[in-house]
Amino acid sequence: MLDLTLIKAVTLDLDDTLWPVWPTIERAEKSLNDWLAQHAPATAALLAQPAARHEIREQVNQAHAELRHDLSALRLAAIRSALMRCGDDPLLAEPAFDVFFAARNQVALFGDALDALAFLSSRLPLVALSNGNADLHRIGIASYFTASISARVFGVGKPDRRIFQAAALAAGVQPHEVLHVGDDAALDVLAALDCGMQAVWVNRTDQLWTHPAQPHLTVATLTELCDLFPCGAVR
């Protein structure tokens, strides 16, 4: 059972916890292909094929295993690989990635997200903890967070204990004083439990829990979590 009396900080996943990530990525990839269609048509035609996109990504992922924590670097490498394969200028990779990344940060927040961010950040230090490459400043929600720990910057991602420990340190508390909130059963819930944190599973799509270890709480919305906090518990 969740024990909020022990909690002195909250760490919060981003993709699929605050916004749906795959519609965002699909829109960003369309923006990228629209740009490539003007500046590198052969590459745009290649990347318009799902099988070709998958093959290039797999090749890049295998060739750059040291970058598995850095989705931005992998995306840039994949764009450069596609350009070179098609005989287009590889120097176009950087401006092409900029187009993708701008669109990637045009997220559509879940309806409960902003109110939950305002509520939680008024009560406890709130630390973003993500394997993704979202930019909180571009999205416009950085002011809610005490700190942001990303796999890209930190060097390892969830479920590695070190990134959870770094998030606790950024909040100025011990791991057992942290409540981690996220949507991924393994990367968020099980990893947080393994680090000694309490964990809330955000299950927006009514998935089944299939692991022996249990989250301290399962919610369908962040509003359900906020409703559990005492009304007067403001820092």
mmCIF file of the C-alpha atoms, coordinates in Angstrom:
data_MODEL
# 
_entry.id   MODEL 
# 
loop_
_atom_site.group_PDB 
_atom_site.id 
_atom_site.type_symbol 
_atom_site.label_atom_id 
_atom_site.label_alt_id 
_atom_site.label_comp_id 
_atom_site.label_asym_id 
_atom_site.label_entity_id 
_atom_site.label_seq_id 
_atom_site.pdbx_PDB_ins_code 
_atom_site.Cartn_x 
_atom_site.Cartn_y 
_atom_site.Cartn_z 
_atom_site.occupancy 
_atom_site.B_iso_or_equiv 
_atom_site.pdbx_formal_charge 
_atom_site.auth_seq_id 
_atom_site.auth_comp_id 
_atom_site.auth_asym_id 
_atom_site.auth_atom_id 
_atom_site.pdbx_PDB_model_num 
ATOM 1   C CA . MET A 1 1   ? 0.000  0.000   0.000   1.00 0.00 ? 1   MET A CA 1 
ATOM 2   C CA . LEU A 1 2   ? 1.108  3.531   -0.737  1.00 0.00 ? 2   LEU A CA 1 
ATOM 3   C CA . ASP A 1 3   ? 2.414  5.425   2.305   1.00 0.00 ? 3   ASP A CA 1 
ATOM 4   C CA . LEU A 1 4   ? 2.532  9.124   1.507   1.00 0.00 ? 4   LEU A CA 1 
ATOM 5   C CA . THR A 1 5   ? 3.848  9.982   4.972   1.00 0.00 ? 5   THR A CA 1 
ATOM 6   C CA . LEU A 1 6   ? 7.271  8.684   3.870   1.00 0.00 ? 6   LEU A CA 1 
ATOM 7   C CA . ILE A 1 7   ? 7.364  10.656  0.637   1.00 0.00 ? 7   ILE A CA 1 
ATOM 8   C CA . LYS A 1 8   ? 9.538  13.767  0.328   1.00 0.00 ? 8   LYS A CA 1 
ATOM 9   C CA . ALA A 1 9   ? 9.835  13.961  -3.484  1.00 0.00 ? 9   ALA A CA 1 
ATOM 10  C CA . VAL A 1 10  ? 8.191  12.665  -6.644  1.00 0.00 ? 10  VAL A CA 1 
ATOM 11  C CA . THR A 1 11  ? 9.974  11.469  -9.767  1.00 0.00 ? 11  THR A CA 1 
ATOM 12  C CA . LEU A 1 12  ? 7.868  11.463  -12.897 1.00 0.00 ? 12  LEU A CA 1 
ATOM 13  C CA . ASP A 1 13  ? 8.190  9.715   -16.235 1.00 0.00 ? 13  ASP A CA 1 
ATOM 14  C CA . LEU A 1 14  ? 7.268  11.798  -19.304 1.00 0.00 ? 14  LEU A CA 1 
ATOM 15  C CA . ASP A 1 15  ? 6.383  9.872   -22.489 1.00 0.00 ? 15  ASP A CA 1 
ATOM 16  C CA . ASP A 1 16  ? 3.037  8.074   -22.182 1.00 0.00 ? 16  ASP A CA 1 
ATOM 17  C CA . THR A 1 17  ? 2.680  9.406   -18.635 1.00 0.00 ? 17  THR A CA 1 
ATOM 18  C CA . LEU A 1 18  ? 2.167  13.114  -19.414 1.00 0.00 ? 18  LEU A CA 1 
ATOM 19  C CA . TRP A 1 19  ? 1.414  12.748  -23.134 1.00 0.00 ? 19  TRP A CA 1 
ATOM 20  C CA . PRO A 1 20  ? 0.942  9.941   -25.681 1.00 0.00 ? 20  PRO A CA 1 
ATOM 21  C CA . VAL A 1 21  ? 4.327  9.527   -27.321 1.00 0.00 ? 21  VAL A CA 1 
ATOM 22  C CA . TRP A 1 22  ? 3.656  7.586   -30.531 1.00 0.00 ? 22  TRP A CA 1 
ATOM 23  C CA . PRO A 1 23  ? 1.245  10.089  -32.107 1.00 0.00 ? 23  PRO A CA 1 
ATOM 24  C CA . THR A 1 24  ? 3.890  12.719  -31.342 1.00 0.00 ? 24  THR A CA 1 
ATOM 25  C CA . ILE A 1 25  ? 6.639  10.685  -33.008 1.00 0.00 ? 25  ILE A CA 1 
ATOM 26  C CA . GLU A 1 26  ? 4.442  9.988   -36.027 1.00 0.00 ? 26  GLU A CA 1 
ATOM 27  C CA . ARG A 1 27  ? 3.778  13.716  -36.485 1.00 0.00 ? 27  ARG A CA 1 
ATOM 28  C CA . ALA A 1 28  ? 7.473  14.462  -36.081 1.00 0.00 ? 28  ALA A CA 1 
ATOM 29  C CA . GLU A 1 29  ? 8.412  11.860  -38.680 1.00 0.00 ? 29  GLU A CA 1 
ATOM 30  C CA . LYS A 1 30  ? 5.899  13.375  -41.097 1.00 0.00 ? 30  LYS A CA 1 
ATOM 31  C CA . SER A 1 31  ? 7.441  16.816  -40.551 1.00 0.00 ? 31  SER A CA 1 
ATOM 32  C CA . LEU A 1 32  ? 10.862 15.301  -41.183 1.00 0.00 ? 32  LEU A CA 1 
ATOM 33  C CA . ASN A 1 33  ? 9.741  13.619  -44.402 1.00 0.00 ? 33  ASN A CA 1 
ATOM 34  C CA . ASP A 1 34  ? 8.024  16.777  -45.634 1.00 0.00 ? 34  ASP A CA 1 
ATOM 35  C CA . TRP A 1 35  ? 11.295 18.655  -45.138 1.00 0.00 ? 35  TRP A CA 1 
ATOM 36  C CA . LEU A 1 36  ? 13.341 15.924  -46.802 1.00 0.00 ? 36  LEU A CA 1 
ATOM 37  C CA . ALA A 1 37  ? 10.960 15.880  -49.748 1.00 0.00 ? 37  ALA A CA 1 
ATOM 38  C CA . GLN A 1 38  ? 12.071 19.445  -50.487 1.00 0.00 ? 38  GLN A CA 1 
ATOM 39  C CA . HIS A 1 39  ? 15.787 19.061  -49.748 1.00 0.00 ? 39  HIS A CA 1 
ATOM 40  C CA . ALA A 1 40  ? 16.587 15.367  -50.337 1.00 0.00 ? 40  ALA A CA 1 
ATOM 41  C CA . PRO A 1 41  ? 13.743 13.719  -52.287 1.00 0.00 ? 41  PRO A CA 1 
ATOM 42  C CA . ALA A 1 42  ? 15.445 10.344  -52.682 1.00 0.00 ? 42  ALA A CA 1 
ATOM 43  C CA . THR A 1 43  ? 15.952 10.058  -48.927 1.00 0.00 ? 43  THR A CA 1 
ATOM 44  C CA . ALA A 1 44  ? 12.366 11.112  -48.313 1.00 0.00 ? 44  ALA A CA 1 
ATOM 45  C CA . ALA A 1 45  ? 11.160 8.374   -50.654 1.00 0.00 ? 45  ALA A CA 1 
ATOM 46  C CA . LEU A 1 46  ? 13.324 5.792   -48.871 1.00 0.00 ? 46  LEU A CA 1 
ATOM 47  C CA . LEU A 1 47  ? 12.167 6.802   -45.376 1.00 0.00 ? 47  LEU A CA 1 
ATOM 48  C CA . ALA A 1 48  ? 8.539  6.790   -46.509 1.00 0.00 ? 48  ALA A CA 1 
ATOM 49  C CA . GLN A 1 49  ? 8.840  2.994   -46.621 1.00 0.00 ? 49  GLN A CA 1 
ATOM 50  C CA . PRO A 1 50  ? 8.232  1.480   -43.144 1.00 0.00 ? 50  PRO A CA 1 
ATOM 51  C CA . ALA A 1 51  ? 10.434 -1.547  -43.841 1.00 0.00 ? 51  ALA A CA 1 
ATOM 52  C CA . ALA A 1 52  ? 13.334 0.640   -44.942 1.00 0.00 ? 52  ALA A CA 1 
ATOM 53  C CA . ARG A 1 53  ? 12.981 2.885   -41.873 1.00 0.00 ? 53  ARG A CA 1 
ATOM 54  C CA . HIS A 1 54  ? 13.016 -0.156  -39.601 1.00 0.00 ? 54  HIS A CA 1 
ATOM 55  C CA . GLU A 1 55  ? 16.034 -1.682  -41.329 1.00 0.00 ? 55  GLU A CA 1 
ATOM 56  C CA . ILE A 1 56  ? 18.044 1.551   -41.094 1.00 0.00 ? 56  ILE A CA 1 
ATOM 57  C CA . ARG A 1 57  ? 17.201 1.998   -37.425 1.00 0.00 ? 57  ARG A CA 1 
ATOM 58  C CA . GLU A 1 58  ? 18.176 -1.581  -36.608 1.00 0.00 ? 58  GLU A CA 1 
ATOM 59  C CA . GLN A 1 59  ? 21.464 -1.177  -38.442 1.00 0.00 ? 59  GLN A CA 1 
ATOM 60  C CA . VAL A 1 60  ? 22.233 2.084   -36.655 1.00 0.00 ? 60  VAL A CA 1 
ATOM 61  C CA . ASN A 1 61  ? 21.245 0.652   -33.263 1.00 0.00 ? 61  ASN A CA 1 
ATOM 62  C CA . GLN A 1 62  ? 23.592 -2.293  -33.756 1.00 0.00 ? 62  GLN A CA 1 
ATOM 63  C CA . ALA A 1 63  ? 26.443 -0.138  -35.049 1.00 0.00 ? 63  ALA A CA 1 
ATOM 64  C CA . HIS A 1 64  ? 26.124 2.371   -32.208 1.00 0.00 ? 64  HIS A CA 1 
ATOM 65  C CA . ALA A 1 65  ? 25.285 0.287   -29.163 1.00 0.00 ? 65  ALA A CA 1 
ATOM 66  C CA . GLU A 1 66  ? 27.185 2.822   -27.061 1.00 0.00 ? 66  GLU A CA 1 
ATOM 67  C CA . LEU A 1 67  ? 24.463 5.371   -27.874 1.00 0.00 ? 67  LEU A CA 1 
ATOM 68  C CA . ARG A 1 68  ? 21.484 3.257   -26.808 1.00 0.00 ? 68  ARG A CA 1 
ATOM 69  C CA . HIS A 1 69  ? 20.735 5.758   -24.020 1.00 0.00 ? 69  HIS A CA 1 
ATOM 70  C CA . ASP A 1 70  ? 20.731 8.719   -26.450 1.00 0.00 ? 70  ASP A CA 1 
ATOM 71  C CA . LEU A 1 71  ? 17.686 8.698   -28.732 1.00 0.00 ? 71  LEU A CA 1 
ATOM 72  C CA . SER A 1 72  ? 18.638 12.031  -30.284 1.00 0.00 ? 72  SER A CA 1 
ATOM 73  C CA . ALA A 1 73  ? 22.059 10.753  -31.355 1.00 0.00 ? 73  ALA A CA 1 
ATOM 74  C CA . LEU A 1 74  ? 20.546 7.554   -32.738 1.00 0.00 ? 74  LEU A CA 1 
ATOM 75  C CA . ARG A 1 75  ? 17.903 9.477   -34.681 1.00 0.00 ? 75  ARG A CA 1 
ATOM 76  C CA . LEU A 1 76  ? 20.564 11.803  -36.127 1.00 0.00 ? 76  LEU A CA 1 
ATOM 77  C CA . ALA A 1 77  ? 22.721 8.827   -37.115 1.00 0.00 ? 77  ALA A CA 1 
ATOM 78  C CA . ALA A 1 78  ? 19.747 7.140   -38.793 1.00 0.00 ? 78  ALA A CA 1 
ATOM 79  C CA . ILE A 1 79  ? 18.956 10.270  -40.813 1.00 0.00 ? 79  ILE A CA 1 
ATOM 80  C CA . ARG A 1 80  ? 22.606 10.587  -41.866 1.00 0.00 ? 80  ARG A CA 1 
ATOM 81  C CA . SER A 1 81  ? 22.710 6.904   -42.844 1.00 0.00 ? 81  SER A CA 1 
ATOM 82  C CA . ALA A 1 82  ? 19.607 7.280   -45.014 1.00 0.00 ? 82  ALA A CA 1 
ATOM 83  C CA . LEU A 1 83  ? 21.025 10.380  -46.717 1.00 0.00 ? 83  LEU A CA 1 
ATOM 84  C CA . MET A 1 84  ? 24.301 8.629   -47.505 1.00 0.00 ? 84  MET A CA 1 
ATOM 85  C CA . ARG A 1 85  ? 22.522 5.511   -48.754 1.00 0.00 ? 85  ARG A CA 1 
ATOM 86  C CA . CYS A 1 86  ? 20.583 7.633   -51.232 1.00 0.00 ? 86  CYS A CA 1 
ATOM 87  C CA . GLY A 1 87  ? 23.556 9.731   -52.342 1.00 0.00 ? 87  GLY A CA 1 
ATOM 88  C CA . ASP A 1 88  ? 22.238 12.902  -50.716 1.00 0.00 ? 88  ASP A CA 1 
ATOM 89  C CA . ASP A 1 89  ? 24.353 15.364  -48.763 1.00 0.00 ? 89  ASP A CA 1 
ATOM 90  C CA . PRO A 1 90  ? 24.999 13.942  -45.254 1.00 0.00 ? 90  PRO A CA 1 
ATOM 91  C CA . LEU A 1 91  ? 25.409 17.507  -43.968 1.00 0.00 ? 91  LEU A CA 1 
ATOM 92  C CA . LEU A 1 92  ? 21.632 17.781  -44.264 1.00 0.00 ? 92  LEU A CA 1 
ATOM 93  C CA . ALA A 1 93  ? 21.300 15.418  -41.288 1.00 0.00 ? 93  ALA A CA 1 
ATOM 94  C CA . GLU A 1 94  ? 21.622 18.157  -38.665 1.00 0.00 ? 94  GLU A CA 1 
ATOM 95  C CA . PRO A 1 95  ? 18.993 20.556  -40.071 1.00 0.00 ? 95  PRO A CA 1 
ATOM 96  C CA . ALA A 1 96  ? 16.727 17.584  -40.812 1.00 0.00 ? 96  ALA A CA 1 
ATOM 97  C CA . PHE A 1 97  ? 17.027 16.425  -37.214 1.00 0.00 ? 97  PHE A CA 1 
ATOM 98  C CA . ASP A 1 98  ? 16.240 19.955  -36.011 1.00 0.00 ? 98  ASP A CA 1 
ATOM 99  C CA . VAL A 1 99  ? 12.955 19.786  -37.929 1.00 0.00 ? 99  VAL A CA 1 
ATOM 100 C CA . PHE A 1 100 ? 12.156 16.410  -36.385 1.00 0.00 ? 100 PHE A CA 1 
ATOM 101 C CA . PHE A 1 101 ? 13.084 17.522  -32.874 1.00 0.00 ? 101 PHE A CA 1 
ATOM 102 C CA . ALA A 1 102 ? 10.999 20.694  -33.033 1.00 0.00 ? 102 ALA A CA 1 
ATOM 103 C CA . ALA A 1 103 ? 7.946  18.632  -33.972 1.00 0.00 ? 103 ALA A CA 1 
ATOM 104 C CA . ARG A 1 104 ? 8.804  15.947  -31.411 1.00 0.00 ? 104 ARG A CA 1 
ATOM 105 C CA . ASN A 1 105 ? 8.378  18.555  -28.687 1.00 0.00 ? 105 ASN A CA 1 
ATOM 106 C CA . GLN A 1 106 ? 4.954  19.664  -29.894 1.00 0.00 ? 106 GLN A CA 1 
ATOM 107 C CA . VAL A 1 107 ? 3.201  17.243  -27.586 1.00 0.00 ? 107 VAL A CA 1 
ATOM 108 C CA . ALA A 1 108 ? -0.492 16.989  -26.774 1.00 0.00 ? 108 ALA A CA 1 
ATOM 109 C CA . LEU A 1 109 ? -0.638 16.647  -23.004 1.00 0.00 ? 109 LEU A CA 1 
ATOM 110 C CA . PHE A 1 110 ? -3.167 14.314  -21.439 1.00 0.00 ? 110 PHE A CA 1 
ATOM 111 C CA . GLY A 1 111 ? -6.083 16.273  -20.000 1.00 0.00 ? 111 GLY A CA 1 
ATOM 112 C CA . ASP A 1 112 ? -5.019 15.663  -16.405 1.00 0.00 ? 112 ASP A CA 1 
ATOM 113 C CA . ALA A 1 113 ? -1.338 16.508  -16.869 1.00 0.00 ? 113 ALA A CA 1 
ATOM 114 C CA . LEU A 1 114 ? -1.125 20.256  -16.243 1.00 0.00 ? 114 LEU A CA 1 
ATOM 115 C CA . ASP A 1 115 ? -3.345 20.217  -13.167 1.00 0.00 ? 115 ASP A CA 1 
ATOM 116 C CA . ALA A 1 116 ? -1.364 17.287  -11.766 1.00 0.00 ? 116 ALA A CA 1 
ATOM 117 C CA . LEU A 1 117 ? 1.948  19.019  -12.412 1.00 0.00 ? 117 LEU A CA 1 
ATOM 118 C CA . ALA A 1 118 ? 0.735  22.157  -10.673 1.00 0.00 ? 118 ALA A CA 1 
ATOM 119 C CA . PHE A 1 119 ? -0.630 20.167  -7.743  1.00 0.00 ? 119 PHE A CA 1 
ATOM 120 C CA . LEU A 1 120 ? 2.371  17.904  -7.212  1.00 0.00 ? 120 LEU A CA 1 
ATOM 121 C CA . SER A 1 121 ? 4.999  20.614  -7.698  1.00 0.00 ? 121 SER A CA 1 
ATOM 122 C CA . SER A 1 122 ? 3.298  22.809  -5.091  1.00 0.00 ? 122 SER A CA 1 
ATOM 123 C CA . ARG A 1 123 ? 3.630  20.050  -2.509  1.00 0.00 ? 123 ARG A CA 1 
ATOM 124 C CA . LEU A 1 124 ? 6.900  18.243  -3.194  1.00 0.00 ? 124 LEU A CA 1 
ATOM 125 C CA . PRO A 1 125 ? 10.075 18.517  -5.266  1.00 0.00 ? 125 PRO A CA 1 
ATOM 126 C CA . LEU A 1 126 ? 9.211  17.123  -8.682  1.00 0.00 ? 126 LEU A CA 1 
ATOM 127 C CA . VAL A 1 127 ? 11.939 15.558  -10.833 1.00 0.00 ? 127 VAL A CA 1 
ATOM 128 C CA . ALA A 1 128 ? 11.476 14.458  -14.450 1.00 0.00 ? 128 ALA A CA 1 
ATOM 129 C CA . LEU A 1 129 ? 13.027 11.039  -15.092 1.00 0.00 ? 129 LEU A CA 1 
ATOM 130 C CA . SER A 1 130 ? 12.980 9.874   -18.696 1.00 0.00 ? 130 SER A CA 1 
ATOM 131 C CA . ASN A 1 131 ? 14.687 7.642   -21.231 1.00 0.00 ? 131 ASN A CA 1 
ATOM 132 C CA . GLY A 1 132 ? 13.273 9.881   -23.958 1.00 0.00 ? 132 GLY A CA 1 
ATOM 133 C CA . ASN A 1 133 ? 14.612 13.093  -25.447 1.00 0.00 ? 133 ASN A CA 1 
ATOM 134 C CA . ALA A 1 134 ? 11.748 15.505  -24.773 1.00 0.00 ? 134 ALA A CA 1 
ATOM 135 C CA . ASP A 1 135 ? 12.754 19.098  -23.958 1.00 0.00 ? 135 ASP A CA 1 
ATOM 136 C CA . LEU A 1 136 ? 10.710 20.415  -21.027 1.00 0.00 ? 136 LEU A CA 1 
ATOM 137 C CA . HIS A 1 137 ? 11.523 24.018  -21.897 1.00 0.00 ? 137 HIS A CA 1 
ATOM 138 C CA . ARG A 1 138 ? 10.291 23.660  -25.485 1.00 0.00 ? 138 ARG A CA 1 
ATOM 139 C CA . ILE A 1 139 ? 7.169  21.903  -24.266 1.00 0.00 ? 139 ILE A CA 1 
ATOM 140 C CA . GLY A 1 140 ? 6.577  24.664  -21.728 1.00 0.00 ? 140 GLY A CA 1 
ATOM 141 C CA . ILE A 1 141 ? 6.442  22.676  -18.481 1.00 0.00 ? 141 ILE A CA 1 
ATOM 142 C CA . ALA A 1 142 ? 9.986  23.064  -17.125 1.00 0.00 ? 142 ALA A CA 1 
ATOM 143 C CA . SER A 1 143 ? 8.848  25.452  -14.392 1.00 0.00 ? 143 SER A CA 1 
ATOM 144 C CA . TYR A 1 144 ? 7.037  22.627  -12.607 1.00 0.00 ? 144 TYR A CA 1 
ATOM 145 C CA . PHE A 1 145 ? 10.217 20.621  -12.082 1.00 0.00 ? 145 PHE A CA 1 
ATOM 146 C CA . THR A 1 146 ? 13.010 20.968  -9.560  1.00 0.00 ? 146 THR A CA 1 
ATOM 147 C CA . ALA A 1 147 ? 15.276 18.980  -11.892 1.00 0.00 ? 147 ALA A CA 1 
ATOM 148 C CA . SER A 1 148 ? 15.215 16.838  -15.011 1.00 0.00 ? 148 SER A CA 1 
ATOM 149 C CA . ILE A 1 149 ? 17.286 13.655  -15.354 1.00 0.00 ? 149 ILE A CA 1 
ATOM 150 C CA . SER A 1 150 ? 17.392 12.170  -18.855 1.00 0.00 ? 150 SER A CA 1 
ATOM 151 C CA . ALA A 1 151 ? 19.170 9.070   -20.048 1.00 0.00 ? 151 ALA A CA 1 
ATOM 152 C CA . ARG A 1 152 ? 20.666 11.109  -22.912 1.00 0.00 ? 152 ARG A CA 1 
ATOM 153 C CA . VAL A 1 153 ? 22.475 13.482  -20.547 1.00 0.00 ? 153 VAL A CA 1 
ATOM 154 C CA . PHE A 1 154 ? 23.084 11.121  -17.630 1.00 0.00 ? 154 PHE A CA 1 
ATOM 155 C CA . GLY A 1 155 ? 24.595 8.358   -19.762 1.00 0.00 ? 155 GLY A CA 1 
ATOM 156 C CA . VAL A 1 156 ? 22.409 5.410   -18.731 1.00 0.00 ? 156 VAL A CA 1 
ATOM 157 C CA . GLY A 1 157 ? 18.666 4.970   -18.746 1.00 0.00 ? 157 GLY A CA 1 
ATOM 158 C CA . LYS A 1 158 ? 15.970 3.218   -16.787 1.00 0.00 ? 158 LYS A CA 1 
ATOM 159 C CA . PRO A 1 159 ? 15.928 0.535   -15.410 1.00 0.00 ? 159 PRO A CA 1 
ATOM 160 C CA . ASP A 1 160 ? 19.512 1.209   -14.245 1.00 0.00 ? 160 ASP A CA 1 
ATOM 161 C CA . ARG A 1 161 ? 19.510 1.993   -10.521 1.00 0.00 ? 161 ARG A CA 1 
ATOM 162 C CA . ARG A 1 162 ? 21.976 4.823   -11.002 1.00 0.00 ? 162 ARG A CA 1 
ATOM 163 C CA . ILE A 1 163 ? 19.544 7.065   -12.843 1.00 0.00 ? 163 ILE A CA 1 
ATOM 164 C CA . PHE A 1 164 ? 16.924 6.621   -10.109 1.00 0.00 ? 164 PHE A CA 1 
ATOM 165 C CA . GLN A 1 165 ? 19.532 7.366   -7.463  1.00 0.00 ? 165 GLN A CA 1 
ATOM 166 C CA . ALA A 1 166 ? 20.574 10.481  -9.388  1.00 0.00 ? 166 ALA A CA 1 
ATOM 167 C CA . ALA A 1 167 ? 16.962 11.663  -9.449  1.00 0.00 ? 167 ALA A CA 1 
ATOM 168 C CA . ALA A 1 168 ? 16.677 11.223  -5.679  1.00 0.00 ? 168 ALA A CA 1 
ATOM 169 C CA . LEU A 1 169 ? 19.929 13.121  -5.214  1.00 0.00 ? 169 LEU A CA 1 
ATOM 170 C CA . ALA A 1 170 ? 18.662 15.939  -7.439  1.00 0.00 ? 170 ALA A CA 1 
ATOM 171 C CA . ALA A 1 171 ? 15.624 16.236  -5.170  1.00 0.00 ? 171 ALA A CA 1 
ATOM 172 C CA . GLY A 1 172 ? 17.826 16.209  -2.064  1.00 0.00 ? 172 GLY A CA 1 
ATOM 173 C CA . VAL A 1 173 ? 16.294 13.055  -0.581  1.00 0.00 ? 173 VAL A CA 1 
ATOM 174 C CA . GLN A 1 174 ? 17.015 9.337   -0.180  1.00 0.00 ? 174 GLN A CA 1 
ATOM 175 C CA . PRO A 1 175 ? 15.551 6.798   -2.642  1.00 0.00 ? 175 PRO A CA 1 
ATOM 176 C CA . HIS A 1 176 ? 13.172 5.374   -0.003  1.00 0.00 ? 176 HIS A CA 1 
ATOM 177 C CA . GLU A 1 177 ? 11.703 8.887   0.357   1.00 0.00 ? 177 GLU A CA 1 
ATOM 178 C CA . VAL A 1 178 ? 10.810 9.057   -3.349  1.00 0.00 ? 178 VAL A CA 1 
ATOM 179 C CA . LEU A 1 179 ? 7.552  8.197   -5.073  1.00 0.00 ? 179 LEU A CA 1 
ATOM 180 C CA . HIS A 1 180 ? 8.166  7.306   -8.710  1.00 0.00 ? 180 HIS A CA 1 
ATOM 181 C CA . VAL A 1 181 ? 5.260  7.659   -11.122 1.00 0.00 ? 181 VAL A CA 1 
ATOM 182 C CA . GLY A 1 182 ? 5.263  6.170   -14.617 1.00 0.00 ? 182 GLY A CA 1 
ATOM 183 C CA . ASP A 1 183 ? 3.503  4.065   -17.225 1.00 0.00 ? 183 ASP A CA 1 
ATOM 184 C CA . ASP A 1 184 ? 6.067  1.363   -18.005 1.00 0.00 ? 184 ASP A CA 1 
ATOM 185 C CA . ALA A 1 185 ? 5.801  -1.732  -15.830 1.00 0.00 ? 185 ALA A CA 1 
ATOM 186 C CA . ALA A 1 186 ? 9.465  -2.709  -16.156 1.00 0.00 ? 186 ALA A CA 1 
ATOM 187 C CA . LEU A 1 187 ? 11.298 0.560   -16.753 1.00 0.00 ? 187 LEU A CA 1 
ATOM 188 C CA . ASP A 1 188 ? 9.283  2.563   -14.231 1.00 0.00 ? 188 ASP A CA 1 
ATOM 189 C CA . VAL A 1 189 ? 7.565  0.409   -11.635 1.00 0.00 ? 189 VAL A CA 1 
ATOM 190 C CA . LEU A 1 190 ? 9.849  -2.610  -11.229 1.00 0.00 ? 190 LEU A CA 1 
ATOM 191 C CA . ALA A 1 191 ? 12.976 -0.503  -11.557 1.00 0.00 ? 191 ALA A CA 1 
ATOM 192 C CA . ALA A 1 192 ? 11.786 1.985   -8.933  1.00 0.00 ? 192 ALA A CA 1 
ATOM 193 C CA . LEU A 1 193 ? 10.862 -0.834  -6.564  1.00 0.00 ? 193 LEU A CA 1 
ATOM 194 C CA . ASP A 1 194 ? 14.298 -2.353  -7.074  1.00 0.00 ? 194 ASP A CA 1 
ATOM 195 C CA . CYS A 1 195 ? 15.826 0.976   -6.051  1.00 0.00 ? 195 CYS A CA 1 
ATOM 196 C CA . GLY A 1 196 ? 13.801 1.075   -2.827  1.00 0.00 ? 196 GLY A CA 1 
ATOM 197 C CA . MET A 1 197 ? 11.278 3.666   -3.971  1.00 0.00 ? 197 MET A CA 1 
ATOM 198 C CA . GLN A 1 198 ? 7.525  3.544   -3.765  1.00 0.00 ? 198 GLN A CA 1 
ATOM 199 C CA . ALA A 1 199 ? 5.991  3.262   -7.216  1.00 0.00 ? 199 ALA A CA 1 
ATOM 200 C CA . VAL A 1 200 ? 2.743  4.267   -8.876  1.00 0.00 ? 200 VAL A CA 1 
ATOM 201 C CA . TRP A 1 201 ? 1.789  2.598   -12.140 1.00 0.00 ? 201 TRP A CA 1 
ATOM 202 C CA . VAL A 1 202 ? -0.103 4.934   -14.480 1.00 0.00 ? 202 VAL A CA 1 
ATOM 203 C CA . ASN A 1 203 ? -2.221 2.475   -16.462 1.00 0.00 ? 203 ASN A CA 1 
ATOM 204 C CA . ARG A 1 204 ? -4.275 4.613   -18.821 1.00 0.00 ? 204 ARG A CA 1 
ATOM 205 C CA . THR A 1 205 ? -5.203 1.775   -21.189 1.00 0.00 ? 205 THR A CA 1 
ATOM 206 C CA . ASP A 1 206 ? -6.399 -0.902  -18.747 1.00 0.00 ? 206 ASP A CA 1 
ATOM 207 C CA . GLN A 1 207 ? -3.418 -3.222  -19.223 1.00 0.00 ? 207 GLN A CA 1 
ATOM 208 C CA . LEU A 1 208 ? -2.979 -6.346  -17.111 1.00 0.00 ? 208 LEU A CA 1 
ATOM 209 C CA . TRP A 1 209 ? -0.204 -6.433  -14.519 1.00 0.00 ? 209 TRP A CA 1 
ATOM 210 C CA . THR A 1 210 ? 1.842  -9.595  -15.117 1.00 0.00 ? 210 THR A CA 1 
ATOM 211 C CA . HIS A 1 211 ? 4.713  -9.373  -12.613 1.00 0.00 ? 211 HIS A CA 1 
ATOM 212 C CA . PRO A 1 212 ? 5.024  -10.896 -9.113  1.00 0.00 ? 212 PRO A CA 1 
ATOM 213 C CA . ALA A 1 213 ? 6.186  -7.612  -7.553  1.00 0.00 ? 213 ALA A CA 1 
ATOM 214 C CA . GLN A 1 214 ? 3.321  -5.149  -7.253  1.00 0.00 ? 214 GLN A CA 1 
ATOM 215 C CA . PRO A 1 215 ? 3.166  -1.361  -7.571  1.00 0.00 ? 215 PRO A CA 1 
ATOM 216 C CA . HIS A 1 216 ? 2.179  0.468   -4.421  1.00 0.00 ? 216 HIS A CA 1 
ATOM 217 C CA . LEU A 1 217 ? -0.711 1.976   -6.373  1.00 0.00 ? 217 LEU A CA 1 
ATOM 218 C CA . THR A 1 218 ? -2.256 1.704   -9.831  1.00 0.00 ? 218 THR A CA 1 
ATOM 219 C CA . VAL A 1 219 ? -4.135 4.660   -11.301 1.00 0.00 ? 219 VAL A CA 1 
ATOM 220 C CA . ALA A 1 220 ? -5.822 5.345   -14.612 1.00 0.00 ? 220 ALA A CA 1 
ATOM 221 C CA . THR A 1 221 ? -5.175 9.089   -14.353 1.00 0.00 ? 221 THR A CA 1 
ATOM 222 C CA . LEU A 1 222 ? -2.849 11.395  -12.470 1.00 0.00 ? 222 LEU A CA 1 
ATOM 223 C CA . THR A 1 223 ? -5.914 13.000  -10.925 1.00 0.00 ? 223 THR A CA 1 
ATOM 224 C CA . GLU A 1 224 ? -6.486 9.793   -8.953  1.00 0.00 ? 224 GLU A CA 1 
ATOM 225 C CA . LEU A 1 225 ? -3.004 10.109  -7.493  1.00 0.00 ? 225 LEU A CA 1 
ATOM 226 C CA . CYS A 1 226 ? -3.409 13.785  -6.600  1.00 0.00 ? 226 CYS A CA 1 
ATOM 227 C CA . ASP A 1 227 ? -6.695 13.041  -4.840  1.00 0.00 ? 227 ASP A CA 1 
ATOM 228 C CA . LEU A 1 228 ? -4.821 10.911  -2.311  1.00 0.00 ? 228 LEU A CA 1 
ATOM 229 C CA . PHE A 1 229 ? -2.693 13.775  -1.017  1.00 0.00 ? 229 PHE A CA 1 
ATOM 230 C CA . PRO A 1 230 ? -3.931 15.655  2.059   1.00 0.00 ? 230 PRO A CA 1 
ATOM 231 C CA . CYS A 1 231 ? -5.353 18.999  0.955   1.00 0.00 ? 231 CYS A CA 1 
ATOM 232 C CA . GLY A 1 232 ? -3.204 20.923  3.369   1.00 0.00 ? 232 GLY A CA 1 
ATOM 233 C CA . ALA A 1 233 ? 0.082  19.194  2.573   1.00 0.00 ? 233 ALA A CA 1 
ATOM 234 C CA . VAL A 1 234 ? 1.739  22.077  0.748   1.00 0.00 ? 234 VAL A CA 1 
ATOM 235 C CA . ARG A 1 235 ? 5.456  22.665  1.166   1.00 0.00 ? 235 ARG A CA 1 
# 
